[in-house]
């Protein structure tokens, strides 16, 4: 359970940091690159070097490379969604994507499928649409608030499915840190490649507030993935149930922070969507 708790708290703090970064006009690309460098260093410090003994011939290298590239893409979308659509909407979009790895696990690993699971997935999709609803999409900011959560939903669900597949097929218990570390290294390298075309973002790398935010984000980002992989390895729950419990905790804490601390404004239909999302995750954790 401790790994699951680490994942929930770390994942929630990711959204909080993105929200604070947006309010302080911190460059997202510079922030995310520093974050992945820090996460990679943490992984190596914990004995997670991808070249360490027993790992050099592991069959998960290609999967780690692909997932690492997708990681930074999803992180950029997550940052933009949190800052354009709000922390509550971003969290719902990211965590309702649990429907994708659940469907993936059912199809690929023949995990149990029940009517309740099917209903819960449908409710989750409806909840996402209600949560991102806007009265008008005439302005560019309104369109971003609608499109970004959908992109985040698809991207986060794809990444979670790839992590699940890697955990089932390639990763042995002793290799979870190495796998996480390689993901972060690939993401950091990908980020530096992007920065080579963004001189403004490169200059932001040396600013103290960007460095502090990047270090903080790197620590919680590492904790999020490391906690998730080890929670899956512990097999205390069926993976579909574990994803449900994990996302329920993240959604509930994040929405409370968004409303009580950041004073985000939501329409009644958005609030209904949040309630439905919580109900959907509860259903998934019961089956």
Buried (B, 14 or more C-beta within 10 A) or exposed (E): EEBBEBBBBBBBBBBBBBBBBBEEEBBBBBBBBBBBBBBBBBBBEBEBBBEBEEBEEBEBBEBBBBBBBBBBBBBBBBBBBBBBBBBBBBBBBBBBBBBBBBBBBBEBEEBEBEEEBBBBBEBBBBBBBBBBBBEEBEEEEBBBBBBBBBBBBBBBBBBBBBBBBBBEEBBBEEBBBBBBBBBBBBBBBBBBEBBEEEEEBBEBBEBEEBBEBBBBBBBBBBBBBBBBBBBBBBEEBBBBBBBBBBBBBBBBBBBEBBBEEBEBEBEEBBBBBBBBBBBBBEBBBEB
